[in-house]
Amino acid sequence: MARGFLAPLGLALALAALAPAELLAASRARPCVTTEVAASVDAKAAKGADRLSIVLVGDTGFNPNEAKVDPAGVVLKGGEVMSFADTIAGVAREVDGDLAFVNLETVVTDRNDIRTDGNKSRGAYHFRSHPLGVKALQDAGFNLFALANNHSMDYGAAGVEETLYHMAVAGSERGIAFAGIGANFDEATRPACIELDGTRIGFGAIGIVTGDIPQHRAGPKKPGQASYRNRLDFETVVDRLASMQADYRILSIHYGLEGRVVPDDRQLTDWRAFAAEQKGIDLIAGHHPHVAQGVELNGKSLIFYGLGNFMHPGTTEMTRFGICRDYGLMAKVHLARAGEGWHVGAIEAIPLAKTDMRPERFPPADATTRIYALNHLAGELDDGKQAFGVRFTPQPDGSGLYCAQGAAELGGKLGKLCQGWQEASAPPQEIAAQIDAACEDKPFYGKPALTKRRGTRPSRRASPPSPFGSFR
């Protein structure tokens, strides 16, 4: 039976008001008191914290194509059940940020009687996940959920209703923010807001609509999501997020050609030039190609062009695609307040293996190779002006670390993290040729980019100037 609430009525706020105080008190993150764009911000409260950390991962779901949902967990081949908590147990301790972002590429429902959407072509994939999977993500620390992607409408309007209902219930139990779909176009393009120790974080999401199916695009009185390929839709989402009263703004974008490790011209035009440089969005989290793409600093904006997969049982096993495409990217962004805004102090990059079942870290030597591959992709992003492709210095545990100039002097956890940090050098000669071949622009389908952009080698690109001169 239908939930019976799919209307432009702000159910999440109503449920949040009913949440037991002790549950919300257990989390530092809370829904904003108001998300109206004209809302004022208490300047004194907003300056209460001077550090903020954000964990980012990519595409996530809990079920293979058209599999039934089960409250016990993920049903594997042979009937064995893996609990939802166990699916992410291998990396759960890494989800240690104040905020943690994930792209939910699935309908969220506890029903097996809803039908797949008939507008998708024959052979299309349909994903649904039990709400206890979302709870497992919450328990691990995730509190920012992007819902706009090419699987949000896998079960039609009923699936949208189910997802919104269960995300609202999740939000009533613990402070989270979710965005990207809605009962109508206004809701689908409306940014969410979450507050942390007086700091307001705005959060918006948009993604591709499968085949630009018109039935999947939200309308004035029709559920769905905004379509990334519709320029007006994209500008609406970005403009609403940019105009929101917030201290920091995060934008999720689900777009790209599957298997492509090099951002295309649309990403550079929409994400870099418009969202970052023109509108000042602080953090852009990209996903969909299922592979990691380069990371860019652009002024005070940070762009992850592709986070790759995080966890989705039953999807493609990635090892056959080589060392530039066989990992998902978990990132940890460490921010510090400088002057009137937040700036990137450090970024950690953690390559993840086995994203088709139960993600885990690579052994250090293998992880280091993936960090060098990620640095190779950074060379495609330098524009000689403001855009800087981030190079990560491999660490003993296989992670990569980037530190802004002056970060080691900031003290606390951030300062300790960056003590003794040195800029990344070129990879050892014996693996450089392997990386160059593995990172060639060969998407899983479609044509490579017509023009190959080349930047400088990792050891020859100086880091941006320190943003912390006024902070120390």
C-alpha positions, 0 to 999 in steps of 0.5 A: 500500500502507498505511504499516502504522504507524497505531497509538498508538505515537508514531512521530514520536518514534521517527523524531526519534531517528533524525534526523542530528544535523547536520540538527536542529542547523541549526534552533533549534527542536527537539522537546521532550525529553518532552511529558508534562503532568507534566514539569518545566521547567528554570526557568534554561533557560526564562529564557535568552531574552527575545524570541520572534517568531511568524509566522502564516498561514491555510489552505494546500494545494498542489493543486486539488480531486481533482488528482493529486500530482506531486513536481515541483510544482503542475500548472497548467491547460495542463500547466505545472508550478509548483515548490513553492518557487515557490508561496511564493517571493513571501512566503518572505522574510517568514517570518522568525520563530522560530516560524511557523504554518500550517494545512495544509488538505489530506491529505499523501501521495505516492500517487495510488491512495488513494480519496476518502472516501465519507462526504462528500456528492456535490460535496464538495472533496477536497484532497491535497498532495505531501510535498515541498510540506510540505518547501517550507514547512519550507524557508521557515521554517514549523515549526508545522503545524495538521492539524485541519480539514474536509479532514483526512479527505478520503481517509479513514483511509488519508489520515490514515495518510499525513499522519501518516507524512509529517509524522513524516518531516518532523519527523525531519529538522527540528524541527517540531510538528504536532497535530490528528489521530491514530490515536485520540482520545487522539492527536488531542487531544494537544498537541505541544511544541517547544522554542526556546532553553530555552523550551517552546511547547505547541501544540494544534489542533482543527477542524470535522468536515465535516457532523459525520460520525461516521466522521471523529471520532476514537474510542478505536480509530479514527483521525480528529480531535476535533470542534470542534462537540462541546463535550466535544471542544473542552474536552478539547483546551483542557484538555490544552493548558492543563495542559501544562508549557509557557512559552507555549501556542498553540491552532489552531481551524478554524471559522467561516462562510465569508465572515463577517468578524465573529466569531460568538457561539460564537467569543466564548464558546469562544475569548475567554471559555473558552480565553483568559480562563478557561484562559489560552491565550496565542495563538489562531489561527483560520481557515476562513472564508477571510477575515480577521477582527479581532484581539483582545488580551485580557489577555496572550492574543492572538486572531486570529479569522480569518487567511484564506487563505494559499496554495492553487492552484486555489481561489477567486480572492478579488478579486470579494469586495471590499476587506474579503474579498479578502486573506489575513492574515500576522501577525508577533507579537513577544513579550517576557518580562516578569516570569514570562511572555511578553507581546505587544510588537508585532504586524505585519499584512501583507495578502496578495493572490493566495492562490489561486495564488502569494501576494504583498504588495499594493502599499503603497496597496492594502495600507493600505486593507486595514489600515484594513478590518482596523481597522474590524473591530477595533471589533466586538471592544471589550467595554469590559472586558478585550477590546481590538480591535487597531488597526494603524498603516499603515506606508510599505510597506503593512503595519500595526503595533501596539506595546504601551506601553513596547515602544519602550524594550525595545531590540533589534529589538523596540524599533527596530520600535516607535521613533516608533510612534503609535496608529492614527487613523481612515481617510481620509474618502474610503475610510471609507464604502467600508470600511463597506459592504465589511465588512458582515456578508454571508457567502458563504452562510447568514444574517448575524449577528442582532445587530451588535456595534459598538465605538468608532472606531479613534481613540477607543479607548486601548491597554491598559496596558503589560505591561512595567513589571516588565521595564524 
